Amino acid sequence: MGANCIIRSAHEATVTGPTPLFGTTINSLDLRAGATLIIASMVAEGRSIIENANIIDRGYEKIEDKFIKLGARISRVPAKELVK
């Protein structure tokens, strides 16, 4: 997404900015990181696709509905439709 980030360890990262973010295809590794990717995607320029987004559902029921109420343009797309 273009962030200025240095991974220090499995539990530490340094992020400096401001840095503009850009839409991309990203893989959600767990529910908290996935929720963070949704927020980052909403402020990024362009379109983002978050793969494995179903992981986010384990901790955040209908998260897309909550963000839509805040004005986000977000939708679920079955993976088979993304291949087109």
Biopython code that builds the backbone (N, CA, C, O; Angstrom):
import numpy as np
from Bio.PDB.StructureBuilder import StructureBuilder

atoms = [
    (1, "MET", "N", (0.820, -1.200, 0.000)),
    (1, "MET", "CA", (0.000, 0.000, 0.000)),
    (1, "MET", "C", (0.859, 1.256, 0.000)),
    (1, "MET", "O", (0.344, 2.361, -0.174)),
    (2, "GLY", "N", (2.148, 1.098, 0.191)),
    (2, "GLY", "CA", (3.041, 2.234, 0.092)),
    (2, "GLY", "C", (3.452, 2.873, 1.404)),
    (2, "GLY", "O", (4.113, 3.911, 1.398)),
    (3, "ALA", "N", (3.078, 2.278, 2.530)),
    (3, "ALA", "CA", (3.448, 2.860, 3.819)),
    (3, "ALA", "C", (4.958, 2.778, 4.033)),
    (3, "ALA", "O", (5.621, 1.866, 3.539)),
    (4, "ASN", "N", (5.485, 3.742, 4.774)),
    (4, "ASN", "CA", (6.894, 3.754, 5.125)),
    (4, "ASN", "C", (7.023, 2.994, 6.446)),
    (4, "ASN", "O", (6.852, 3.567, 7.522)),
    (5, "CYS", "N", (7.329, 1.692, 6.350)),
    (5, "CYS", "CA", (7.273, 0.802, 7.503)),
    (5, "CYS", "C", (8.524, -0.062, 7.571)),
    (5, "CYS", "O", (8.987, -0.587, 6.558)),
    (6, "ILE", "N", (9.062, -0.201, 8.775)),
    (6, "ILE", "CA", (10.201, -1.093, 9.007)),
    (6, "ILE", "C", (9.753, -2.137, 10.021)),
    (6, "ILE", "O", (9.345, -1.798, 11.132)),
    (7, "ILE", "N", (9.831, -3.426, 9.632)),
    (7, "ILE", "CA", (9.478, -4.515, 10.541)),
    (7, "ILE", "C", (10.687, -4.803, 11.422)),
    (7, "ILE", "O", (11.736, -5.217, 10.928)),
    (8, "ARG", "N", (10.542, -4.587, 12.712)),
    (8, "ARG", "CA", (11.641, -4.770, 13.661)),
    (8, "ARG", "C", (11.715, -6.209, 14.173)),
    (8, "ARG", "O", (12.804, -6.756, 14.351)),
    (9, "SER", "N", (10.552, -6.818, 14.409)),
    (9, "SER", "CA", (10.479, -8.194, 14.901)),
    (9, "SER", "C", (9.068, -8.696, 14.624)),
    (9, "SER", "O", (8.265, -8.012, 13.990)),
    (10, "ALA", "N", (8.779, -9.898, 15.109)),
    (10, "ALA", "CA", (7.434, -10.445, 14.921)),
    (10, "ALA", "C", (6.376, -9.639, 15.673)),
    (10, "ALA", "O", (5.181, -9.777, 15.411)),
    (11, "HIS", "N", (6.824, -8.794, 16.614)),
    (11, "HIS", "CA", (5.886, -8.044, 17.448)),
    (11, "HIS", "C", (6.091, -6.533, 17.393)),
    (11, "HIS", "O", (5.453, -5.801, 18.149)),
    (12, "GLU", "N", (6.961, -6.060, 16.522)),
    (12, "GLU", "CA", (7.279, -4.633, 16.520)),
    (12, "GLU", "C", (7.529, -4.128, 15.101)),
    (12, "GLU", "O", (8.246, -4.747, 14.315)),
    (13, "ALA", "N", (6.918, -2.991, 14.800)),
    (13, "ALA", "CA", (7.138, -2.322, 13.517)),
    (13, "ALA", "C", (7.204, -0.823, 13.773)),
    (13, "ALA", "O", (6.554, -0.310, 14.685)),
    (14, "THR", "N", (7.984, -0.133, 12.971)),
    (14, "THR", "CA", (8.059, 1.324, 13.036)),
    (14, "THR", "C", (7.451, 1.877, 11.756)),
    (14, "THR", "O", (7.884, 1.541, 10.654)),
    (15, "VAL", "N", (6.444, 2.726, 11.912)),
    (15, "VAL", "CA", (5.769, 3.329, 10.772)),
    (15, "VAL", "C", (5.969, 4.834, 10.870)),
    (15, "VAL", "O", (5.657, 5.438, 11.897)),
    (16, "THR", "N", (6.489, 5.444, 9.806)),
    (16, "THR", "CA", (6.660, 6.893, 9.785)),
    (16, "THR", "C", (5.813, 7.476, 8.666)),
    (16, "THR", "O", (5.496, 6.804, 7.685)),
    (17, "GLY", "N", (5.465, 8.706, 8.832)),
    (17, "GLY", "CA", (4.599, 9.325, 7.824)),
    (17, "GLY", "C", (4.497, 10.801, 8.065)),
    (17, "GLY", "O", (5.262, 11.335, 8.868)),
    (18, "PRO", "N", (3.609, 11.474, 7.426)),
    (18, "PRO", "CA", (2.537, 10.881, 6.631)),
    (18, "PRO", "C", (3.042, 10.356, 5.290)),
    (18, "PRO", "O", (3.939, 10.930, 4.674)),
    (19, "THR", "N", (2.451, 9.267, 4.865)),
    (19, "THR", "CA", (2.743, 8.664, 3.578)),
    (19, "THR", "C", (1.414, 8.306, 2.927)),
    (19, "THR", "O", (0.594, 7.634, 3.553)),
    (20, "PRO", "N", (1.179, 8.729, 1.700)),
    (20, "PRO", "CA", (-0.085, 8.349, 1.051)),
    (20, "PRO", "C", (-0.126, 6.843, 0.810)),
    (20, "PRO", "O", (0.885, 6.231, 0.465)),
    (21, "LEU", "N", (-1.301, 6.256, 0.994)),
    (21, "LEU", "CA", (-1.487, 4.826, 0.757)),
    (21, "LEU", "C", (-2.182, 4.628, -0.584)),
    (21, "LEU", "O", (-2.947, 5.484, -1.029)),
    (22, "PHE", "N", (-1.915, 3.506, -1.215)),
    (22, "PHE", "CA", (-2.486, 3.196, -2.522)),
    (22, "PHE", "C", (-3.149, 1.827, -2.465)),
    (22, "PHE", "O", (-2.643, 0.902, -1.829)),
    (23, "GLY", "N", (-4.282, 1.714, -3.137)),
    (23, "GLY", "CA", (-5.021, 0.467, -3.182)),
    (23, "GLY", "C", (-4.211, -0.646, -3.820)),
    (23, "GLY", "O", (-3.417, -0.411, -4.730)),
    (24, "THR", "N", (-4.421, -1.856, -3.334)),
    (24, "THR", "CA", (-3.710, -3.028, -3.844)),
    (24, "THR", "C", (-4.463, -4.275, -3.398)),
    (24, "THR", "O", (-5.482, -4.169, -2.715)),
    (25, "THR", "N", (-3.986, -5.433, -3.768)),
    (25, "THR", "CA", (-4.520, -6.698, -3.268)),
    (25, "THR", "C", (-3.654, -7.129, -2.100)),
    (25, "THR", "O", (-2.431, -7.216, -2.215)),
    (26, "ILE", "N", (-4.307, -7.402, -0.962)),
    (26, "ILE", "CA", (-3.593, -7.737, 0.261)),
    (26, "ILE", "C", (-4.220, -8.979, 0.878)),
    (26, "ILE", "O", (-5.399, -9.255, 0.656)),
    (27, "ASN", "N", (-3.447, -9.722, 1.645)),
    (27, "ASN", "CA", (-3.905, -10.945, 2.277)),
    (27, "ASN", "C", (-4.090, -10.711, 3.770)),
    (27, "ASN", "O", (-3.162, -10.279, 4.454)),
    (28, "SER", "N", (-5.285, -10.994, 4.276)),
    (28, "SER", "CA", (-5.551, -10.859, 5.702)),
    (28, "SER", "C", (-5.036, -12.097, 6.425)),
    (28, "SER", "O", (-5.444, -13.217, 6.118)),
    (29, "LEU", "N", (-4.144, -11.894, 7.380)),
    (29, "LEU", "CA", (-3.538, -13.017, 8.096)),
    (29, "LEU", "C", (-4.264, -13.378, 9.385)),
    (29, "LEU", "O", (-4.232, -14.533, 9.810)),
    (30, "ASP", "N", (-4.923, -12.394, 10.016)),
    (30, "ASP", "CA", (-5.717, -12.674, 11.208)),
    (30, "ASP", "C", (-6.788, -11.603, 11.337)),
    (30, "ASP", "O", (-6.821, -10.663, 10.543)),
    (31, "LEU", "N", (-7.658, -11.732, 12.318)),
    (31, "LEU", "CA", (-8.810, -10.830, 12.367)),
    (31, "LEU", "C", (-8.439, -9.388, 12.704)),
    (31, "LEU", "O", (-9.020, -8.469, 12.126)),
    (32, "ARG", "N", (-7.509, -9.157, 13.603)),
    (32, "ARG", "CA", (-7.147, -7.776, 13.943)),
    (32, "ARG", "C", (-6.382, -7.099, 12.807)),
    (32, "ARG", "O", (-6.634, -5.938, 12.484)),
    (33, "ALA", "N", (-5.457, -7.824, 12.214)),
    (33, "ALA", "CA", (-4.733, -7.270, 11.067)),
    (33, "ALA", "C", (-5.699, -7.014, 9.916)),
    (33, "ALA", "O", (-5.574, -6.020, 9.201)),
    (34, "GLY", "N", (-6.659, -7.911, 9.742)),
    (34, "GLY", "CA", (-7.648, -7.743, 8.676)),
    (34, "GLY", "C", (-8.488, -6.493, 8.873)),
    (34, "GLY", "O", (-8.750, -5.765, 7.916)),
    (35, "ALA", "N", (-8.913, -6.236, 10.109)),
    (35, "ALA", "CA", (-9.683, -5.027, 10.390)),
    (35, "ALA", "C", (-8.841, -3.783, 10.107)),
    (35, "ALA", "O", (-9.347, -2.788, 9.589)),
    (36, "THR", "N", (-7.569, -3.847, 10.445)),
    (36, "THR", "CA", (-6.655, -2.737, 10.167)),
    (36, "THR", "C", (-6.494, -2.534, 8.665)),
    (36, "THR", "O", (-6.418, -1.397, 8.198)),
    (37, "LEU", "N", (-6.442, -3.626, 7.904)),
    (37, "LEU", "CA", (-6.338, -3.517, 6.446)),
    (37, "LEU", "C", (-7.578, -2.873, 5.846)),
    (37, "LEU", "O", (-7.482, -2.126, 4.872)),
    (38, "ILE", "N", (-8.741, -3.157, 6.421)),
    (38, "ILE", "CA", (-9.967, -2.510, 5.938)),
    (38, "ILE", "C", (-9.860, -1.002, 6.136)),
    (38, "ILE", "O", (-10.153, -0.233, 5.220)),
    (39, "ILE", "N", (-9.448, -0.584, 7.309)),
    (39, "ILE", "CA", (-9.333, 0.852, 7.599)),
    (39, "ILE", "C", (-8.290, 1.499, 6.692)),
    (39, "ILE", "O", (-8.530, 2.574, 6.141)),
    (40, "ALA", "N", (-7.141, 0.857, 6.534)),
    (40, "ALA", "CA", (-6.108, 1.399, 5.651)),
    (40, "ALA", "C", (-6.620, 1.489, 4.219)),
    (40, "ALA", "O", (-6.321, 2.455, 3.517)),
    (41, "SER", "N", (-7.379, 0.505, 3.784)),
    (41, "SER", "CA", (-7.926, 0.519, 2.423)),
    (41, "SER", "C", (-8.917, 1.657, 2.220)),
    (41, "SER", "O", (-9.012, 2.220, 1.129)),
    (42, "MET", "N", (-9.656, 1.994, 3.277)),
    (42, "MET", "CA", (-10.634, 3.077, 3.152)),
    (42, "MET", "C", (-9.971, 4.438, 2.992)),
    (42, "MET", "O", (-10.555, 5.333, 2.380)),
    (43, "VAL", "N", (-8.778, 4.614, 3.522)),
    (43, "VAL", "CA", (-8.099, 5.903, 3.381)),
    (43, "VAL", "C", (-7.133, 5.913, 2.201)),
    (43, "VAL", "O", (-6.581, 6.957, 1.854)),
    (44, "ALA", "N", (-6.932, 4.747, 1.587)),
    (44, "ALA", "CA", (-6.008, 4.648, 0.450)),
    (44, "ALA", "C", (-6.645, 5.199, -0.817)),
    (44, "ALA", "O", (-7.867, 5.207, -0.969)),
    (45, "GLU", "N", (-5.796, 5.655, -1.716)),
    (45, "GLU", "CA", (-6.233, 6.104, -3.033)),
    (45, "GLU", "C", (-6.414, 4.873, -3.912)),
    (45, "GLU", "O", (-5.495, 4.061, -4.027)),
    (46, "GLY", "N", (-7.574, 4.719, -4.532)),
    (46, "GLY", "CA", (-7.812, 3.590, -5.415)),
    (46, "GLY", "C", (-8.520, 2.443, -4.719)),
    (46, "GLY", "O", (-8.992, 2.566, -3.588)),
    (47, "ARG", "N", (-8.580, 1.337, -5.419)),
    (47, "ARG", "CA", (-9.333, 0.161, -4.964)),
    (47, "ARG", "C", (-8.408, -0.859, -4.318)),
    (47, "ARG", "O", (-7.301, -1.104, -4.797)),
    (48, "SER", "N", (-8.876, -1.452, -3.223)),
    (48, "SER", "CA", (-8.136, -2.517, -2.550)),
    (48, "SER", "C", (-8.987, -3.771, -2.522)),
    (48, "SER", "O", (-10.213, -3.708, -2.432)),
    (49, "ILE", "N", (-8.321, -4.902, -2.602)),
    (49, "ILE", "CA", (-8.971, -6.203, -2.451)),
    (49, "ILE", "C", (-8.286, -6.895, -1.285)),
    (49, "ILE", "O", (-7.064, -7.047, -1.277)),
    (50, "ILE", "N", (-9.074, -7.314, -0.300)),
    (50, "ILE", "CA", (-8.531, -8.004, 0.866)),
    (50, "ILE", "C", (-8.907, -9.477, 0.740)),
    (50, "ILE", "O", (-10.076, -9.844, 0.855)),
    (51, "GLU", "N", (-7.904, -10.308, 0.504)),
    (51, "GLU", "CA", (-8.129, -11.740, 0.382)),
    (51, "GLU", "C", (-8.178, -12.370, 1.769)),
    (51, "GLU", "O", (-7.593, -11.847, 2.718)),
    (52, "ASN", "N", (-8.878, -13.494, 1.882)),
    (52, "ASN", "CA", (-9.078, -14.196, 3.156)),
    (52, "ASN", "C", (-9.802, -13.320, 4.173)),
    (52, "ASN", "O", (-9.559, -13.431, 5.374)),
    (53, "ALA", "N", (-10.684, -12.456, 3.699)),
    (53, "ALA", "CA", (-11.414, -11.549, 4.590)),
    (53, "ALA", "C", (-12.353, -12.294, 5.526)),
    (53, "ALA", "O", (-12.767, -11.746, 6.548)),
    (54, "ASN", "N", (-12.694, -13.538, 5.194)),
    (54, "ASN", "CA", (-13.568, -14.307, 6.077)),
    (54, "ASN", "C", (-12.953, -14.504, 7.460)),
    (54, "ASN", "O", (-13.679, -14.753, 8.422)),
    (55, "ILE", "N", (-11.645, -14.399, 7.576)),
    (55, "ILE", "CA", (-10.972, -14.499, 8.875)),
    (55, "ILE", "C", (-11.456, -13.380, 9.809)),
    (55, "ILE", "O", (-11.563, -13.578, 11.020)),
    (56, "ILE", "N", (-11.741, -12.225, 9.244)),
    (56, "ILE", "CA", (-12.160, -11.059, 10.031)),
    (56, "ILE", "C", (-13.494, -11.328, 10.721)),
    (56, "ILE", "O", (-13.750, -10.800, 11.803)),
    (57, "ASP", "N", (-14.343, -12.144, 10.101)),
    (57, "ASP", "CA", (-15.673, -12.429, 10.645)),
    (57, "ASP", "C", (-15.629, -13.121, 12.004)),
    (57, "ASP", "O", (-16.603, -13.060, 12.754)),
    (58, "ARG", "N", (-14.530, -13.769, 12.329)),
    (58, "ARG", "CA", (-14.437, -14.461, 13.622)),
    (58, "ARG", "C", (-14.524, -13.481, 14.791)),
    (58, "ARG", "O", (-14.956, -13.859, 15.880)),
    (59, "GLY", "N", (-14.120, -12.234, 14.579)),
    (59, "GLY", "CA", (-14.139, -11.279, 15.680)),
    (59, "GLY", "C", (-15.027, -10.067, 15.457)),
    (59, "GLY", "O", (-15.332, -9.328, 16.393)),
    (60, "TYR", "N", (-15.442, -9.866, 14.207)),
    (60, "TYR", "CA", (-16.224, -8.667, 13.876)),
    (60, "TYR", "C", (-17.397, -9.071, 12.991)),
    (60, "TYR", "O", (-17.246, -9.218, 11.778)),
    (61, "GLU", "N", (-18.560, -9.248, 13.599)),
    (61, "GLU", "CA", (-19.736, -9.665, 12.849)),
    (61, "GLU", "C", (-20.236, -8.525, 11.957)),
    (61, "GLU", "O", (-20.446, -7.406, 12.425)),
    (62, "LYS", "N", (-20.422, -8.820, 10.681)),
    (62, "LYS", "CA", (-20.938, -7.858, 9.694)),
    (62, "LYS", "C", (-20.180, -6.535, 9.735)),
    (62, "LYS", "O", (-20.790, -5.465, 9.732)),
    (63, "ILE", "N", (-18.868, -6.608, 9.773)),
    (63, "ILE", "CA", (-18.042, -5.399, 9.877)),
    (63, "ILE", "C", (-18.277, -4.449, 8.712)),
    (63, "ILE", "O", (-18.201, -3.231, 8.878)),
    (64, "GLU", "N", (-18.564, -5.002, 7.527)),
    (64, "GLU", "CA", (-18.779, -4.131, 6.379)),
    (64, "GLU", "C", (-20.012, -3.255, 6.573)),
    (64, "GLU", "O", (-20.021, -2.107, 6.130)),
    (65, "ASP", "N", (-21.051, -3.771, 7.224)),
    (65, "ASP", "CA", (-22.252, -2.966, 7.474)),
    (65, "ASP", "C", (-21.942, -1.775, 8.376)),
    (65, "ASP", "O", (-22.477, -0.684, 8.180)),
    (66, "LYS", "N", (-21.087, -1.988, 9.352)),
    (66, "LYS", "CA", (-20.715, -0.895, 10.269)),
    (66, "LYS", "C", (-19.946, 0.198, 9.529)),
    (66, "LYS", "O", (-20.179, 1.386, 9.753)),
    (67, "PHE", "N", (-19.030, -0.206, 8.649)),
    (67, "PHE", "CA", (-18.266, 0.787, 7.899)),
    (67, "PHE", "C", (-19.128, 1.491, 6.849)),
    (67, "PHE", "O", (-18.921, 2.673, 6.574)),
    (68, "ILE", "N", (-20.082, 0.781, 6.266)),
    (68, "ILE", "CA", (-21.001, 1.406, 5.303)),
    (68, "ILE", "C", (-21.798, 2.514, 5.988)),
    (68, "ILE", "O", (-22.018, 3.576, 5.406)),
    (69, "LYS", "N", (-22.232, 2.263, 7.233)),
    (69, "LYS", "CA", (-22.967, 3.286, 7.984)),
    (69, "LYS", "C", (-22.119, 4.531, 8.239)),
    (69, "LYS", "O", (-22.652, 5.620, 8.449)),
    (70, "LEU", "N", (-20.800, 4.362, 8.217)),
    (70, "LEU", "CA", (-19.885, 5.496, 8.394)),
    (70, "LEU", "C", (-19.520, 6.158, 7.060)),
    (70, "LEU", "O", (-18.767, 7.131, 7.027)),
    (71, "GLY", "N", (-20.063, 5.619, 5.962)),
    (71, "GLY", "CA", (-19.817, 6.225, 4.657)),
    (71, "GLY", "C", (-18.837, 5.490, 3.762)),
    (71, "GLY", "O", (-18.494, 5.985, 2.688)),
    (72, "ALA", "N", (-18.379, 4.318, 4.181)),
    (72, "ALA", "CA", (-17.415, 3.562, 3.371)),
    (72, "ALA", "C", (-18.104, 2.930, 2.164)),
    (72, "ALA", "O", (-19.281, 2.574, 2.213)),
    (73, "ARG", "N", (-17.353, 2.804, 1.099)),
    (73, "ARG", "CA", (-17.804, 2.036, -0.067)),
    (73, "ARG", "C", (-17.072, 0.704, 0.008)),
    (73, "ARG", "O", (-15.909, 0.597, -0.379)),
    (74, "ILE", "N", (-17.765, -0.301, 0.505)),
    (74, "ILE", "CA", (-17.154, -1.595, 0.769)),
    (74, "ILE", "C", (-18.160, -2.681, 0.418)),
    (74, "ILE", "O", (-19.355, -2.527, 0.668)),
    (75, "SER", "N", (-17.687, -3.761, -0.152)),
    (75, "SER", "CA", (-18.582, -4.876, -0.461)),
    (75, "SER", "C", (-17.803, -6.180, -0.456)),
    (75, "SER", "O", (-16.587, -6.209, -0.644)),
    (76, "ARG", "N", (-18.537, -7.246, -0.236)),
    (76, "ARG", "CA", (-17.948, -8.587, -0.307)),
    (76, "ARG", "C", (-18.125, -9.102, -1.722)),
    (76, "ARG", "O", (-19.201, -8.991, -2.309)),
    (77, "VAL", "N", (-17.067, -9.661, -2.257)),
    (77, "VAL", "CA", (-17.103, -10.222, -3.598)),
    (77, "VAL", "C", (-16.576, -11.650, -3.501)),
    (77, "VAL", "O", (-15.467, -11.862, -3.011)),
    (78, "PRO", "N", (-17.347, -12.630, -3.958)),
    (78, "PRO", "CA", (-16.844, -14.009, -3.933)),
    (78, "PRO", "C", (-15.551, -14.110, -4.744)),
    (78, "PRO", "O", (-15.413, -13.457, -5.779)),
    (79, "ALA", "N", (-14.621, -14.915, -4.281)),
    (79, "ALA", "CA", (-13.307, -15.039, -4.927)),
    (79, "ALA", "C", (-13.429, -15.404, -6.400)),
    (79, "ALA", "O", (-12.630, -14.939, -7.213)),
    (80, "LYS", "N", (-14.408, -16.222, -6.763)),
    (80, "LYS", "CA", (-14.558, -16.628, -8.155)),
    (80, "LYS", "C", (-14.872, -15.441, -9.054)),
    (80, "LYS", "O", (-14.546, -15.470, -10.240)),
    (81, "GLU", "N", (-15.503, -14.390, -8.511)),
    (81, "GLU", "CA", (-15.788, -13.185, -9.311)),
    (81, "GLU", "C", (-14.570, -12.307, -9.518)),
    (81, "GLU", "O", (-14.523, -11.531, -10.473)),
    (82, "LEU", "N", (-13.585, -12.416, -8.639)),
    (82, "LEU", "CA", (-12.372, -11.608, -8.756)),
    (82, "LEU", "C", (-11.473, -12.089, -9.893)),
    (82, "LEU", "O", (-10.658, -11.322, -10.406)),
    (83, "VAL", "N", (-11.614, -13.330, -10.280)),
    (83, "VAL", "CA", (-10.766, -13.910, -11.323)),
    (83, "VAL", "C", (-11.069, -13.292, -12.678)),
    (83, "VAL", "O", (-10.190, -13.237, -13.538)),
    (84, "LYS", "N", (-12.285, -12.829, -12.885)),
    (84, "LYS", "CA", (-12.704, -12.273, -14.175)),
    (84, "LYS", "C", (-11.888, -11.092, -14.606)),
    (84, "LYS", "O", (-12.134, -10.528, -15.673)),
]
sb = StructureBuilder()
sb.init_structure("model")
sb.init_model(0)
sb.init_chain("A")
sb.init_seg("    ")
for serial, (resi, resn, name, xyz) in enumerate(atoms, 1):
    if name == "N":
        sb.init_residue(resn, " ", resi, " ")
    sb.init_atom(name, np.array(xyz, "f"), 0.0, 1.0, " ", f" {name:<3s}", serial, name[0])
structure = sb.get_structure()
